[in-house]
Amino acid sequence: MKVVALNGSPRLLGNTSNVLNDVLDEIEKDGIETEQIQLYEFDFAQCNDCRSCEMRGDGRCIIEDGLNEVVDKLRAADGVILASPAYFGGCSSQMKIFLERAGLALDKGDRGLRRKAGAAVSVAAHDGGDAAYGELTGWLLRMGFLVVGSNPMPILRALNSPRYLEDKEGMKGVVAQAKDLAWAVLLLNGLA
C-alpha cells in the first residue's frame, strides 16, 4: 500500500513541504509506504489543448516532460494527497499546470485514478487557502477519487516556515485527515 503526495510549492523547505512531511509521518504509522513528489522539480509545459490524449484514449499526455511518469506513480498508488500554497488567490502555477494536463489526459483517456483515496491540503499566508483547497478537492472529485475531508478543514494559515505549526486548528484538521486517509487506504485494501 502506498500514498503519494504532490507538493505544488517551489519551496522545498517551506510550509507546504513540511506539513506534508508531518502528514506522511502520520500515515506511515499505519504501515503504509509514502512518497512526496516536488512538482517544481519538473519543467511542465502548459497544456495547448491539442486533444492528442483524447484521440489516443490512453490517459497519457503527448508532451514528454515528466508529467506522464508522475501520473503513473499516482496510478500505482492507493492514495493521493494534493498540496499547494495559495498564491494570489489559488493554487500555485505548477500545480495548476499539473491539474490541467493530467486531468484532461485522464478524463479523455483511461480514468486511471478512479476509486482511490484522495485528500487535499492548502497553506495560505493571508487569503486564498479556501480557493486553493477547493481547486484541489474539485480535481480529486472529478477524477473519481473517494475524497477524505476533515473538520476543521485542512487549510493552514502561515507565512514563513515552520509557522504552519502555530495554526493549531489547521493542524488538528490536517492530522485528522491524515488518519482518515490511512483508514480509507486500509479499507479499500480490505484491511480496515
N, C-alpha and C positions, 0 to 999 in steps of 0.2 A: 504494500500500500504506500502511496506517495501523494504528497501535496506539493504543488509548485506555486510559488508566489512570484508575481511580476511586479517589479518596482519601477514606477514611472518617474522617479526623481533623478535628476542629474547629479545629486549629491550622494556619493557612496557612503558617507558617514553622517547623513542628515537624519532628520526626524523620521521620515518615511522608512528609510532603510533600518533604522534602529528599532522602530516599533514592529517592523516585520520580523526582525530577529527575535523579539520577545514573543510574538505570535507563534513563530515556528518552534521556538523552545517549548511553548505550552503544548503544541500539537505532538511534538516528539515524545512527550511524557506518556502518550498512549501507544508508543511503539510504531508510530507512522514516520516513514522517511520524509524528509523535506528538502526543498531546493529553492533558493532565491535567485531569480534572473534579473539582472540590471538591464533594462531596455535601452539605456543610454550607451551601453557598450556597442550597440548596433547603429548603423547609419541607414535607418529605414527611409526608403523613398516614399514620397506621397503617392496615394492611390490616384491613378489617372482614369479610372472607370473604363478600362479597356474591355472589360467583361470576358477576358480570356478564361477566368475562373468559371464563369457561367457556361462557356462553350465546352470546356473540358469536364466540368462537373466533379472534379476530384478533390475539392476543398483546399486547393493549393493556389498560391499567387504566382503569376508568371515571372515576377521580379525576384531574382535570386540575390537577396541581401541579408539572409539570416532569418527572416520572418517565418518561412516555412518550417525551419528547424525548431523555432520556439513553439509554433503551433503543434508540431509533432510531439514535443515534450508535454504539452497540455493534453493531447490525445491519450498519451500513455499514463497520465496521472489519474488519480481517483478524486482529487480535489484541487481547486484552483483559487488563489487569492489574488485579486487585483488591488493594487495600492498606488495612490497618486497624491502628490501635493496639489493644492488648489492654487493655480497660477492665473490671476486675473479672472477669477470667477468660474473656473472649471478645471478639468484635468490638464496635466502637462501636455505639451505638444507631442512629445514622443509617445505618450500613452494614447493620445487621440489618433495618431497615425496607425499605431498597432490595432486599436479597436476598429478603425475604419477598414483597413486592408484585411485583417484576419476575419472580421465579421462578414465582409462581403464574400470572401472566398469560401468561408464555411457555410454561409447562408445559401449560396448558389451551388454549393457542392455537396459534401457528404454529411453535413450537420454533425461532424465528428466529436462534438463536446456535449451532446445531449446526455442528460441523466447523470451528470457528475455533480458533486457537491461544490458549491461556489460561495465566495464571500468577498466583500469589498471593504476597504479602509481608506479614509482620506485624512489629510492633515492640512490645516489652513492657519496662516498667521492671524488673519482677521475675518475675511469673508470668503465665500466660495466653497467651503467644505461640504455643505449640503448639495450644491450643484455637482461637484466632482463625484461625491458618493452616489448621487442619482445617475450620473453618466455610467459609472462602473456597474452599478446594480442593474440598470436597464440593459446593458450589453449582456450581462450574465443571463438575465431572464430571456432575452431574445435568442440567445444561443441554446436555450433549453436546460440550463443548469437548475438544480434544486438549490435555491439561494438561502443561505443561513444569515439571519439578521441578529440584532441584539437590542436590548434595552438596558441602559442608554445606548444610543446609536454609536457605531464605531467611527466617529468623526472627532478628530483631535484638534485642539487649538494650541499652536506652538509656533514660535518664530525661529529660534535657533536651537539646535540640538544640544543637549538632551532635554529641552524644555517640555517635550511631549509628556514626560513623567509628571509634570506639575498639573496636568489636566486629569484629576482623579476620576471624574465621572466618565470621561472619554476612555481612560484606561480600563475602567470597570467594564465598559461595553466591549472593548477590544478583547479582553481576557475571556469574557463570557462567550463572545462569538468564536474565539479560537477553540474553546472547549466544545461548543456545539458543532463546529465544523469537524473536529476529530470524531465526535459521536456520529455525525452523518456519514463520514467516510467508513467508519466501522459498520454502521447499519447497512450501507449499500453493499458491503462485502460480507454480509451475513454474520457479523461478529458482535453486534450490539443488541 
